[in-house]
Amino acid sequence: MDRTHGMRGGFPSNFLGLSVGHAGMAFPVLWRLLPQQGQAKTTERLPLSERCMHVWGVENIDGLVGARAWMGATWLAY
């Protein structure tokens, strides 16, 4: 899971994406457009994680990797 930003059609865009890793590569499978510039909030990351678990099943997920800036009590407890 990571956030990326750039320009799209002359307008700034900010996406939170979730990729599946396989054979040393990452394939983006879920994403959402964030309403603000800057870091994704925990309240924006949790629904994307829930969506991932719903689609693939928690038993099929080996782990989740994200930016160290996402540390926080709510995120870690989740």
C-alpha positions as CSV (number, residue, x, y, z in Angstrom):
1,M,0.0,0.0,0.0
2,D,1.4,3.4,-0.9
3,R,0.4,6.9,-2.0
4,T,1.4,8.5,-5.2
5,H,0.8,12.0,-6.6
6,G,1.2,13.8,-9.9
7,M,-0.6,15.8,-12.5
8,R,-3.6,14.4,-14.5
9,G,-5.0,16.6,-17.3
10,G,-3.4,19.7,-15.7
11,F,-4.9,19.0,-12.3
12,P,-3.1,17.6,-9.2
13,S,-4.0,14.0,-8.3
14,N,-3.3,12.0,-5.2
15,F,-3.9,8.3,-5.1
16,L,-3.7,5.6,-2.4
17,G,-3.0,2.3,-4.0
18,L,-2.8,-1.3,-2.9
19,S,-0.7,-3.7,-5.0
20,V,-0.2,-7.5,-4.9
21,G,3.3,-8.7,-4.9
22,H,4.3,-11.8,-6.9
23,A,7.7,-13.0,-8.2
24,G,9.4,-9.8,-7.3
25,M,6.9,-7.5,-9.0
26,A,4.0,-5.4,-7.7
27,F,0.7,-5.3,-9.5
28,P,-1.8,-2.5,-8.6
29,V,-5.2,-4.0,-7.9
30,L,-7.1,-1.5,-5.7
31,W,-6.9,2.3,-5.4
32,R,-8.8,5.4,-4.5
33,L,-8.4,9.0,-5.3
34,L,-7.7,11.1,-2.1
35,P,-9.5,14.4,-1.7
36,Q,-6.5,16.2,-0.3
37,Q,-2.8,16.5,-1.1
38,G,-0.3,14.9,1.2
39,Q,-0.3,11.7,3.2
40,A,-3.2,9.3,3.4
41,K,-5.0,9.3,6.7
42,T,-5.7,6.2,8.7
43,T,-9.4,6.6,8.0
44,E,-8.6,6.4,4.3
45,R,-6.2,3.4,4.6
46,L,-8.5,1.2,6.7
47,P,-11.3,1.0,4.1
48,L,-8.9,0.0,1.4
49,S,-7.5,-2.7,3.6
50,E,-11.0,-3.9,4.4
51,R,-11.8,-4.0,0.7
52,C,-8.7,-6.1,0.1
53,M,-9.7,-8.6,2.7
54,H,-13.2,-8.8,1.4
55,V,-12.0,-9.4,-2.2
56,W,-9.2,-11.9,-1.5
57,G,-10.1,-13.3,1.9
58,V,-7.9,-12.6,4.9
59,E,-6.6,-16.2,4.9
60,N,-5.0,-15.5,1.5
61,I,-3.1,-12.4,2.6
62,D,0.5,-13.0,3.9
63,G,1.2,-9.5,5.0
64,L,0.8,-5.7,4.4
65,V,3.7,-3.4,3.7
66,G,3.3,0.4,4.0
67,A,5.2,3.6,4.5
68,R,6.8,4.1,8.0
69,A,5.1,7.5,8.1
70,W,1.8,5.6,8.7
71,M,2.8,4.5,12.2
72,G,0.1,5.3,14.8
73,A,-1.8,3.6,17.6
74,T,-5.0,3.1,15.5
75,W,-3.2,1.7,12.5
76,L,-1.0,-0.6,14.5
77,A,-3.9,-1.9,16.6
78,Y,-5.8,-2.7,13.4
